[in-house]
Structures are given as C-alpha cells and as structure tokens.
Amino acid sequence: MFNDHLLHIIQTITLSFVCLCLLSACSTVPYYSPATIIANPQLNSPNKTLGHLIVQTATSQLGVRYTYSGKTPKEGFDCSGLVLYSHHMHGIALPRTAAAQFTQGKPITRTQLNSGDLIFFKTRGQRVSHVGIYMGNGLFIHSPNNRKSVQTESLDNPYYKKHYVGARRYWSSESR
C-alpha cells in the first residue's frame, strides 16, 4: 500500500513537472529536475495547501534572472515581481511593490510562518524594500538583486536575520 501511494505521488509530481515544462518552453525558465521536486518533502504532501502550491510555482522559477520591475519568467523578476507572479498563478491579486505588499495581507509572527507566506526585509533605509516567499524549514525563495537570479536562502543568514521586519499571509489554509 505504501509503495503504491509513493508511486502515485511520484507519477503525479512527474506529470505536473512535464506540464510545467511544456507551458514554459518559450520562457527563460531553466531545467528543473523532477528529482529536486521529489526530494522536497514539503512539496510531496497529498494535502497541499495553497501556500505549498505558491512555493512550488516560485521554485519552478529558480535561476530566472533578476530584472528591475520584472514580473514574468520571460522578462525576469525583481523580488516583488516573483511574489506577484507566484500568487497570480493561483488567483491571488497582490499590490506590485514590496512596501505595498507589507501594508496588506494578514500579519503573522515568525513562529506562525507556513509555506507560501511572504517575509519582508528593510534592506535600504527605513522602509520595507525586499520580499521573499517562505518555503518552510527556515528557507525562503526570492529574487535578490541584479547580480543574482531567483534563489533560495536561509532566514538564519546573518544579513537577512538582521533586516527581517515581518511576515504577511495572502492565502487561506482552507484554500486549495
């Protein structure tokens, strides 16, 4: 029974991956191995929340270049553009900038973080200037700057730990 369930999960993930590849064939999305998806237990839950699906969408953009004001895989992403795109693909409308995204959504504490929640940083001055998507296990995904592409990072990284200012949730745990 367990092996049949595991096989079904692997088949579902593989089929999802193939569909994603076909949909993004004309974009700049790099090849994203199914083994990487299968190795992430948070993405394998048969009871995926909308937050998990948002993370899955964002991780499919790993390696896409940073582009100021970018909000699609083809043009590239800035931090809020990646967040905007990952939520939009699941029917959730967000404000365009990190600062505006921080003013809306449901405020949550760091201990309440779930996959798909937005985490915010003050990296320039006194206002919120950077956003990422929490993945779980202390990791988040973001489009950091024009010298880097979409990547994952630890919230325990001293730089991000120092500049962290809060989190917001834009999805409901009952949603799917």
GROMACS elastic network, one bead per residue, 0.5 to 0.9 nm:
[ bonds ]
;  ai    aj funct       b0    kb
    1     4     6  0.51862   500
    1     5     6  0.62611   500
    1     6     6  0.86809   500
    2     5     6  0.51010   500
    2     6     6  0.61387   500
    2     7     6  0.85171   500
    3     6     6  0.50273   500
    3     7     6  0.59724   500
    3     8     6  0.84707   500
    4     7     6  0.50468   500
    4     8     6  0.60983   500
    4     9     6  0.86688   500
    5     8     6  0.50634   500
    5     9     6  0.62820   500
    5    10     6  0.87155   500
    6     9     6  0.50828   500
    6    10     6  0.62108   500
    6    11     6  0.85635   500
    7    10     6  0.51095   500
    7    11     6  0.60682   500
    7    12     6  0.85214   500
    8    11     6  0.50861   500
    8    12     6  0.60698   500
    8    13     6  0.85745   500
    9    12     6  0.50865   500
    9    13     6  0.61186   500
    9    14     6  0.84823   500
    9    38     6  0.87708   500
    9    44     6  0.68938   500
    9    45     6  0.84786   500
    9    46     6  0.75617   500
   10    13     6  0.51483   500
   10    14     6  0.59893   500
   10    15     6  0.84854   500
   10    34     6  0.89119   500
   10    38     6  0.69485   500
   10    44     6  0.83638   500
   11    14     6  0.50729   500
   11    15     6  0.60361   500
   11    16     6  0.84805   500
   12    15     6  0.51631   500
   12    16     6  0.60874   500
   12    17     6  0.85156   500
   13    17     6  0.60374   500
   13    18     6  0.86150   500
   13    34     6  0.74327   500
   13    37     6  0.76024   500
   13    38     6  0.72832   500
   13    43     6  0.88822   500
   13    44     6  0.77870   500
   14    18     6  0.61893   500
   14    19     6  0.86341   500
   14    34     6  0.62221   500
   14    37     6  0.88594   500
   14    38     6  0.86296   500
   15    18     6  0.51105   500
   15    19     6  0.62250   500
   15    20     6  0.85728   500
   16    19     6  0.51557   500
   16    20     6  0.61307   500
   16    21     6  0.86283   500
   17    21     6  0.61430   500
   17    22     6  0.86334   500
   17    32     6  0.83798   500
   17    33     6  0.84669   500
   17    34     6  0.66073   500
   17    37     6  0.86252   500
   17    60     6  0.89663   500
   18    21     6  0.50523   500
   18    22     6  0.62296   500
   18    23     6  0.86414   500
   18    34     6  0.88868   500
   19    22     6  0.51221   500
   19    23     6  0.61708   500
   19    24     6  0.86170   500
   20    23     6  0.51014   500
   20    24     6  0.61313   500
   20    25     6  0.84440   500
   20    60     6  0.81936   500
   21    24     6  0.51848   500
   21    25     6  0.58015   500
   21    29     6  0.85803   500
   21    31     6  0.79907   500
   21    32     6  0.85862   500
   22    25     6  0.52092   500
   22    26     6  0.85425   500
   23    26     6  0.78178   500
   23    27     6  0.86727   500
   24    27     6  0.52492   500
   24    28     6  0.78361   500
   24    29     6  0.66810   500
   24    73     6  0.83544   500
   25    28     6  0.80369   500
   25    29     6  0.78191   500
   26    29     6  0.83927   500
   26    74     6  0.79634   500
   27    30     6  0.86382   500
   27    72     6  0.89040   500
   27    73     6  0.60279   500
   27    75     6  0.85413   500
   28    61     6  0.89235   500
   28    63     6  0.89082   500
   28    64     6  0.65563   500
   28    65     6  0.84583   500
   28    73     6  0.60564   500
   28    74     6  0.53651   500
   28    75     6  0.81048   500
   28    76     6  0.80254   500
   29    32     6  0.82993   500
   29    60     6  0.75378   500
   29    61     6  0.59915   500
   29    62     6  0.75994   500
   29    63     6  0.71615   500
   29    64     6  0.58722   500
   29    73     6  0.63116   500
   29    74     6  0.76737   500
   30    60     6  0.84079   500
   30    61     6  0.75626   500
   30    62     6  0.73278   500
   30    63     6  0.62985   500
   30    64     6  0.70392   500
   31    60     6  0.88298   500
   32    35     6  0.85652   500
   32    36     6  0.72970   500
   32    37     6  0.81725   500
   32    59     6  0.87616   500
   32    60     6  0.67545   500
   32    61     6  0.86203   500
   32    62     6  0.78956   500
   33    36     6  0.53998   500
   33    37     6  0.69807   500
   33    38     6  0.89532   500
   34    37     6  0.50898   500
   34    38     6  0.61034   500
   34    39     6  0.84886   500
   35    38     6  0.50060   500
   35    39     6  0.59663   500
   35    40     6  0.87748   500
   36    39     6  0.51289   500
   36    40     6  0.66613   500
   37    40     6  0.54452   500
   37    41     6  0.82585   500
   37    43     6  0.68609   500
   37    44     6  0.79851   500
   37    56     6  0.84604   500
   37    59     6  0.89017   500
   38    41     6  0.69798   500
   38    43     6  0.74942   500
   38    44     6  0.67442   500
   39    42     6  0.89598   500
   39    43     6  0.86086   500
   39    44     6  0.85185   500
   40    43     6  0.56988   500
   40    44     6  0.68669   500
   41    44     6  0.50697   500
   41    45     6  0.68879   500
   42    45     6  0.61207   500
   42    48     6  0.83845   500
   42    52     6  0.72718   500
   42   115     6  0.83491   500
   42   135     6  0.82387   500
   42   136     6  0.75814   500
   43    46     6  0.86389   500
   43    48     6  0.73424   500
   43    52     6  0.63891   500
   43    53     6  0.78386   500
   43    55     6  0.82280   500
   43    56     6  0.68270   500
   44    47     6  0.85870   500
   44    48     6  0.77518   500
   45    48     6  0.54779   500
   45    49     6  0.88682   500
   45    52     6  0.88160   500
   47   176     6  0.89629   500
   48    51     6  0.77243   500
   48    52     6  0.56917   500
   48    53     6  0.68502   500
   48   176     6  0.73609   500
   49    52     6  0.52341   500
   49    53     6  0.65992   500
   49    54     6  0.87921   500
   49   115     6  0.84170   500
   49   116     6  0.88339   500
   49   172     6  0.83858   500
   49   173     6  0.61109   500
   49   174     6  0.73891   500
   49   175     6  0.65813   500
   49   176     6  0.55920   500
   50    53     6  0.50550   500
   50    54     6  0.62305   500
   50    55     6  0.87148   500
   50    90     6  0.77809   500
   50   115     6  0.87306   500
   50   116     6  0.74797   500
   50   171     6  0.67632   500
   50   172     6  0.73596   500
   50   173     6  0.69343   500
   50   174     6  0.81404   500
   50   175     6  0.57159   500
   51    54     6  0.50618   500
   51    55     6  0.63351   500
   51    56     6  0.86578   500
   51   114     6  0.72204   500
   51   115     6  0.50970   500
   51   117     6  0.68212   500
   51   135     6  0.86701   500
   51   169     6  0.89740   500
   51   170     6  0.89599   500
   51   171     6  0.68025   500
   51   172     6  0.81520   500
   51   173     6  0.75828   500
   51   175     6  0.87221   500
   51   176     6  0.85461   500
   52    55     6  0.50742   500
   52    56     6  0.61643   500
   52    57     6  0.86788   500
   52   114     6  0.85296   500
   52   115     6  0.54649   500
   52   116     6  0.59259   500
   52   135     6  0.77541   500
   53    57     6  0.61901   500
   53    58     6  0.85958   500
   53    86     6  0.87491   500
   53    90     6  0.79090   500
   53   115     6  0.87066   500
   53   116     6  0.76613   500
   53   176     6  0.83018   500
   54    57     6  0.51319   500
   54    58     6  0.62349   500
   54    59     6  0.86618   500
   54    83     6  0.88087   500
   54    86     6  0.55095   500
   54    87     6  0.60471   500
   54    89     6  0.79735   500
   54    90     6  0.71126   500
   54   115     6  0.80064   500
   54   116     6  0.55230   500
   54   117     6  0.89313   500
   54   133     6  0.84098   500
   55    58     6  0.50046   500
   55    59     6  0.60301   500
   55    60     6  0.85404   500
   55    86     6  0.74889   500
   55   115     6  0.65531   500
   55   116     6  0.54485   500
   55   117     6  0.89387   500
   55   133     6  0.69977   500
   55   134     6  0.75869   500
   55   135     6  0.60337   500
   55   140     6  0.89576   500
   55   141     6  0.80865   500
   56    59     6  0.51729   500
   56    60     6  0.62806   500
   56    86     6  0.85439   500
   56   116     6  0.89858   500
   56   135     6  0.88780   500
   57    60     6  0.52692   500
   57    61     6  0.70844   500
   57    85     6  0.85698   500
   57    86     6  0.55703   500
   57    87     6  0.84097   500
   57    89     6  0.76883   500
   57    90     6  0.89149   500
   58    61     6  0.53970   500
   58    62     6  0.72781   500
   58    82     6  0.69759   500
   58    83     6  0.76521   500
   58    85     6  0.80981   500
   58    86     6  0.54294   500
   58    87     6  0.88137   500
   58   133     6  0.79138   500
   58   141     6  0.72003   500
   58   142     6  0.83559   500
   58   150     6  0.87045   500
   59    62     6  0.53090   500
   59   141     6  0.72159   500
   59   150     6  0.84244   500
   59   151     6  0.81884   500
   59   152     6  0.84139   500
   60    63     6  0.88001   500
   61    64     6  0.56443   500
   61    73     6  0.69367   500
   61    82     6  0.83077   500
   61   150     6  0.66022   500
   61   151     6  0.85332   500
   62    65     6  0.87651   500
   62   141     6  0.83429   500
   62   142     6  0.88686   500
   62   143     6  0.89182   500
   62   149     6  0.73329   500
   62   151     6  0.55524   500
   62   152     6  0.79940   500
   63    66     6  0.89505   500
   63   148     6  0.84531   500
   63   149     6  0.51401   500
   63   150     6  0.50296   500
   63   151     6  0.64879   500
   64    73     6  0.65035   500
   64    74     6  0.83947   500
   64    75     6  0.89156   500
   64    76     6  0.59372   500
   64    77     6  0.72298   500
   64   143     6  0.84121   500
   64   148     6  0.89713   500
   64   149     6  0.53713   500
   64   150     6  0.54507   500
   64   151     6  0.85967   500
   65    73     6  0.83916   500
   65    75     6  0.82623   500
   65    76     6  0.51455   500
   65    77     6  0.66023   500
   65    78     6  0.86482   500
   65   143     6  0.79167   500
   65   146     6  0.77652   500
   65   147     6  0.86481   500
   65   148     6  0.67202   500
   65   150     6  0.64231   500
   66    70     6  0.74220   500
   66    75     6  0.87595   500
   66    76     6  0.54246   500
   66    78     6  0.54801   500
   66    79     6  0.81276   500
   66   143     6  0.59989   500
   66   144     6  0.73120   500
   66   145     6  0.60334   500
   66   146     6  0.51744   500
   66   147     6  0.74573   500
   66   148     6  0.62609   500
   66   149     6  0.50477   500
   66   150     6  0.68388   500
   67    71     6  0.82967   500
   67    75     6  0.69677   500
   67    77     6  0.50592   500
   67    78     6  0.53896   500
   67   143     6  0.87811   500
   67   145     6  0.80451   500
   67   146     6  0.64845   500
   67   149     6  0.87945   500
   68    71     6  0.88509   500
   68    76     6  0.81522   500
   68    77     6  0.68834   500
   68    78     6  0.51923   500
   68    79     6  0.86032   500
   68    81     6  0.88058   500
   68   145     6  0.82687   500
   68   146     6  0.74748   500
   69    76     6  0.85682   500
   69    77     6  0.68874   500
   69    78     6  0.56830   500
   69    79     6  0.86527   500
   69    80     6  0.82259   500
   69    81     6  0.67289   500
   70    73     6  0.83002   500
   70    74     6  0.88319   500
   70    75     6  0.58158   500
   70    76     6  0.50905   500
   70    78     6  0.53104   500
   70    79     6  0.85998   500
   70    80     6  0.86395   500
   70    81     6  0.57329   500
   70    82     6  0.80274   500
   71    74     6  0.85896   500
   71    75     6  0.70039   500
   71    76     6  0.63958   500
   71    78     6  0.68102   500
   71    79     6  0.87735   500
   71    80     6  0.77978   500
   71    82     6  0.60304   500
   71    83     6  0.85190   500
   71    84     6  0.70415   500
   71    85     6  0.61627   500
   72    75     6  0.54784   500
   72    76     6  0.56666   500
   72    77     6  0.61932   500
   72    81     6  0.72679   500
   72    82     6  0.75191   500
   72    85     6  0.66292   500
   73    76     6  0.50716   500
   73    77     6  0.68471   500
   73    82     6  0.86013   500
   73    85     6  0.87138   500
   74    77     6  0.87732   500
   76    81     6  0.85207   500
   76    82     6  0.85415   500
   76   149     6  0.85375   500
   76   150     6  0.89592   500
   77    80     6  0.77618   500
   77    81     6  0.52612   500
   77    82     6  0.54309   500
   77    83     6  0.89984   500
   77    85     6  0.88195   500
   77   143     6  0.64582   500
   77   149     6  0.82642   500
   77   150     6  0.76926   500
   78    81     6  0.50927   500
   78    82     6  0.62989   500
   78    83     6  0.88227   500
   78   142     6  0.83534   500
   78   143     6  0.55621   500
   78   144     6  0.73202   500
   78   145     6  0.72556   500
   78   146     6  0.83890   500
   78   150     6  0.87067   500
   79    82     6  0.54766   500
   79    83     6  0.66219   500
   79    84     6  0.87701   500
   79    97     6  0.85664   500
   79    98     6  0.75230   500
   79   130     6  0.63214   500
   79   131     6  0.57488   500
   79   132     6  0.65860   500
   79   142     6  0.57551   500
   79   144     6  0.62979   500
   79   145     6  0.79898   500
   79   150     6  0.85090   500
   80    83     6  0.50020   500
   80    84     6  0.59403   500
   80    85     6  0.84922   500
   80    95     6  0.87615   500
   80    96     6  0.64459   500
   80    97     6  0.55251   500
   80    98     6  0.53223   500
   80   101     6  0.81314   500
   80   130     6  0.73457   500
   80   131     6  0.60983   500
   80   132     6  0.76791   500
   80   142     6  0.85479   500
   80   143     6  0.82174   500
   81    85     6  0.59916   500
   81    86     6  0.84620   500
   81    96     6  0.70315   500
   81    97     6  0.78115   500
   81    98     6  0.88866   500
   81   143     6  0.85491   500
   82    85     6  0.51687   500
   82    86     6  0.60453   500
   82    87     6  0.85798   500
   82   132     6  0.82112   500
   82   133     6  0.88072   500
   82   142     6  0.70697   500
   82   143     6  0.68843   500
   82   150     6  0.82841   500
   83    86     6  0.52219   500
   83    87     6  0.62164   500
   83    88     6  0.84179   500
   83    94     6  0.83922   500
   83    96     6  0.89425   500
   83    98     6  0.88344   500
   83   118     6  0.79024   500
   83   131     6  0.76052   500
   83   132     6  0.68616   500
   83   133     6  0.67857   500
   83   142     6  0.79805   500
   84    87     6  0.54231   500
   84    88     6  0.59071   500
   84    89     6  0.86372   500
   84    92     6  0.84287   500
   84    93     6  0.74144   500
   84    94     6  0.60119   500
   84    95     6  0.75809   500
   84    96     6  0.67292   500
   84    97     6  0.87516   500
   85    88     6  0.50124   500
   85    89     6  0.61583   500
   85    90     6  0.89199   500
   86    89     6  0.55586   500
   86    90     6  0.72131   500
   86    92     6  0.87763   500
   87    90     6  0.53787   500
   87    91     6  0.65643   500
   87    92     6  0.50924   500
   87    93     6  0.68477   500
   87    94     6  0.74695   500
   87   116     6  0.87962   500
   87   170     6  0.85110   500
   87   171     6  0.88306   500
   88    93     6  0.57847   500
   88    94     6  0.76852   500
   89    92     6  0.74489   500
   90    93     6  0.89424   500
   90   176     6  0.89708   500
   92   170     6  0.75342   500
   92   171     6  0.76051   500
   93   170     6  0.87996   500
   94    97     6  0.87640   500
   94   100     6  0.86506   500
   94   101     6  0.66059   500
   94   104     6  0.85141   500
   94   105     6  0.87004   500
   94   170     6  0.80920   500
   95    98     6  0.79737   500
   95    99     6  0.88440   500
   95   100     6  0.57695   500
   95   101     6  0.54236   500
   95   104     6  0.82072   500
   96    99     6  0.86693   500
   96   100     6  0.68876   500
   96   101     6  0.70760   500
   97   100     6  0.52312   500
   97   101     6  0.60722   500
   97   102     6  0.85956   500
   97   129     6  0.82826   500
   97   130     6  0.87937   500
   97   131     6  0.88825   500
   98   102     6  0.61452   500
   98   103     6  0.88537   500
   98   120     6  0.74672   500
   98   121     6  0.88995   500
   98   128     6  0.65230   500
   98   129     6  0.58560   500
   98   130     6  0.57534   500
   98   131     6  0.56362   500
   99   102     6  0.52036   500
   99   103     6  0.66820   500
   99   120     6  0.85601   500
   99   127     6  0.70286   500
   99   128     6  0.50016   500
   99   129     6  0.60943   500
   99   130     6  0.78396   500
   99   131     6  0.85775   500
  100   103     6  0.52382   500
  100   104     6  0.68099   500
  100   128     6  0.86943   500
  101   104     6  0.54896   500
  101   105     6  0.71564   500
  101   118     6  0.85946   500
  101   120     6  0.89559   500
  101   131     6  0.84819   500
  101   168     6  0.81554   500
  102   105     6  0.72032   500
  102   107     6  0.85273   500
  102   118     6  0.84191   500
  102   119     6  0.85564   500
  102   120     6  0.69851   500
  102   128     6  0.73194   500
  102   131     6  0.85033   500
  102   166     6  0.81619   500
  102   167     6  0.75514   500
  102   168     6  0.67279   500
  103   107     6  0.89169   500
  103   168     6  0.87197   500
  104   107     6  0.80735   500
  104   168     6  0.75410   500
  104   169     6  0.88314   500
  104   170     6  0.82853   500
  105   167     6  0.89274   500
  105   168     6  0.53322   500
  105   169     6  0.53661   500
  105   170     6  0.50021   500
  105   171     6  0.84241   500
  106   167     6  0.82927   500
  106   168     6  0.51155   500
  106   170     6  0.64485   500
  106   171     6  0.87549   500
  107   166     6  0.76811   500
  107   167     6  0.59745   500
  107   169     6  0.65568   500
  108   111     6  0.81062   500
  108   112     6  0.60038   500
  108   113     6  0.69898   500
  108   117     6  0.87732   500
  108   166     6  0.74450   500
  108   167     6  0.55368   500
  108   168     6  0.56251   500
  108   169     6  0.69583   500
  109   112     6  0.52086   500
  109   113     6  0.67537   500
  109   166     6  0.69226   500
  109   167     6  0.65284   500
  109   168     6  0.84385   500
  110   113     6  0.54058   500
  110   119     6  0.87686   500
  110   166     6  0.71348   500
  110   167     6  0.69073   500
  111   114     6  0.88484   500
  113   116     6  0.84851   500
  113   117     6  0.63308   500
  113   118     6  0.86470   500
  113   119     6  0.87702   500
  113   134     6  0.72859   500
  113   136     6  0.76922   500
  113   167     6  0.76130   500
  113   168     6  0.87320   500
  113   169     6  0.85740   500
  114   117     6  0.58115   500
  114   134     6  0.68543   500
  114   135     6  0.73479   500
  114   136     6  0.62592   500
  114   169     6  0.86991   500
  115   118     6  0.88221   500
  115   133     6  0.75941   500
  115   134     6  0.53094   500
  115   136     6  0.52431   500
  115   140     6  0.87817   500
  116   133     6  0.56662   500
  116   134     6  0.54847   500
  116   135     6  0.62819   500
  116   136     6  0.84487   500
  116   169     6  0.76429   500
  116   170     6  0.84879   500
  116   171     6  0.79977   500
  117   132     6  0.84656   500
  117   133     6  0.57518   500
  117   134     6  0.53241   500
  117   135     6  0.79597   500
  117   167     6  0.68351   500
  117   168     6  0.60156   500
  117   170     6  0.71594   500
  117   171     6  0.80034   500
  118   131     6  0.66313   500
  118   132     6  0.57338   500
  118   134     6  0.60228   500
  118   140     6  0.89026   500
  118   166     6  0.85060   500
  118   167     6  0.54163   500
  118   168     6  0.52310   500
  118   169     6  0.62219   500
  118   170     6  0.79921   500
  119   130     6  0.84429   500
  119   131     6  0.56064   500
  119   132     6  0.53296   500
  119   133     6  0.61132   500
  119   134     6  0.64705   500
  119   140     6  0.81451   500
  119   164     6  0.75552   500
  119   165     6  0.78408   500
  119   166     6  0.59446   500
  119   168     6  0.66371   500
  119   169     6  0.89901   500
  120   128     6  0.66113   500
  120   129     6  0.76598   500
  120   130     6  0.57863   500
  120   132     6  0.66312   500
  120   133     6  0.89617   500
  120   163     6  0.83628   500
  120   164     6  0.59911   500
  120   165     6  0.56835   500
  120   166     6  0.54459   500
  120   167     6  0.59277   500
  120   168     6  0.82293   500
  121   124     6  0.88281   500
  121   127     6  0.85436   500
  121   128     6  0.56394   500
  121   129     6  0.62359   500
  121   130     6  0.50903   500
  121   131     6  0.62695   500
  121   132     6  0.86130   500
  121   160     6  0.72248   500
  121   161     6  0.89128   500
  121   162     6  0.87265   500
  121   163     6  0.51215   500
  121   165     6  0.52471   500
  121   166     6  0.72903   500
  122   125     6  0.66406   500
  122   126     6  0.64842   500
  122   127     6  0.58115   500
  122   129     6  0.53277   500
  122   130     6  0.64674   500
  122   163     6  0.52940   500
  122   164     6  0.66655   500
  122   165     6  0.66457   500
  123   126     6  0.83704   500
  123   127     6  0.82148   500
  123   128     6  0.72619   500
  123   129     6  0.58790   500
  123   130     6  0.65661   500
  123   160     6  0.85508   500
  123   163     6  0.60847   500
  123   164     6  0.86509   500
  124   127     6  0.70251   500
  124   128     6  0.76951   500
  124   129     6  0.62698   500
  124   130     6  0.86556   500
  125   128     6  0.82391   500
  125   129     6  0.83983   500
  126   129     6  0.87611   500
  128   131     6  0.81307   500
  128   165     6  0.77554   500
  130   142     6  0.88086   500
  130   144     6  0.79431   500
  131   142     6  0.69985   500
  131   143     6  0.85534   500
  131   144     6  0.88182   500
  132   140     6  0.61310   500
  132   141     6  0.55720   500
  132   143     6  0.75962   500
  132   144     6  0.87036   500
  133   139     6  0.86754   500
  133   140     6  0.53050   500
  133   141     6  0.53000   500
  133   142     6  0.65153   500
  134   137     6  0.87713   500
  134   138     6  0.76357   500
  134   139     6  0.61493   500
  134   141     6  0.65610   500
  134   155     6  0.89411   500
  135   138     6  0.73995   500
  135   139     6  0.54257   500
  135   141     6  0.68556   500
  135   152     6  0.87147   500
  136   139     6  0.56227   500
  136   140     6  0.72281   500
  137   140     6  0.87654   500
  137   154     6  0.87001   500
  138   153     6  0.85354   500
  138   154     6  0.57489   500
  138   155     6  0.54908   500
  138   156     6  0.71059   500
  139   152     6  0.66419   500
  139   153     6  0.55837   500
  139   155     6  0.58923   500
  139   156     6  0.84027   500
  140   151     6  0.84342   500
  140   152     6  0.54880   500
  140   153     6  0.54395   500
  140   154     6  0.63064   500
  140   155     6  0.69791   500
  141   150     6  0.70648   500
  141   151     6  0.56067   500
  141   153     6  0.62521   500
  141   154     6  0.88270   500
  142   149     6  0.84535   500
  142   150     6  0.55500   500
  142   151     6  0.57910   500
  142   152     6  0.64048   500
  142   153     6  0.77724   500
  143   146     6  0.86027   500
  143   148     6  0.72984   500
  143   149     6  0.57927   500
  143   151     6  0.64128   500
  143   152     6  0.87073   500
  144   147     6  0.81205   500
  144   148     6  0.63465   500
  144   149     6  0.69894   500
  144   150     6  0.69702   500
  144   151     6  0.77783   500
  145   148     6  0.55506   500
  145   149     6  0.73394   500
  145   150     6  0.89370   500
  146   149     6  0.74799   500
  148   151     6  0.79960   500
  153   156     6  0.85296   500
  153   157     6  0.73891   500
  153   160     6  0.87741   500
  154   157     6  0.53636   500
  154   160     6  0.79355   500
  154   161     6  0.88021   500
  155   158     6  0.79832   500
  155   159     6  0.87424   500
  155   160     6  0.59519   500
  155   161     6  0.58311   500
  155   164     6  0.83202   500
  156   159     6  0.82794   500
  156   160     6  0.70016   500
  156   161     6  0.56223   500
  157   160     6  0.55078   500
  157   161     6  0.59210   500
  157   162     6  0.85556   500
  158   161     6  0.50011   500
  158   162     6  0.60465   500
  158   163     6  0.86697   500
  159   162     6  0.53530   500
  159   163     6  0.64277   500
  159   164     6  0.86986   500
  160   163     6  0.50812   500
  160   164     6  0.57764   500
  161   164     6  0.54559   500
  162   165     6  0.87169   500
  164   167     6  0.87755   500
  169   172     6  0.78163   500
  171   174     6  0.85747   500
  171   175     6  0.70625   500
  172   175     6  0.52520   500
  172   176     6  0.85138   500
  173   176     6  0.79447   500
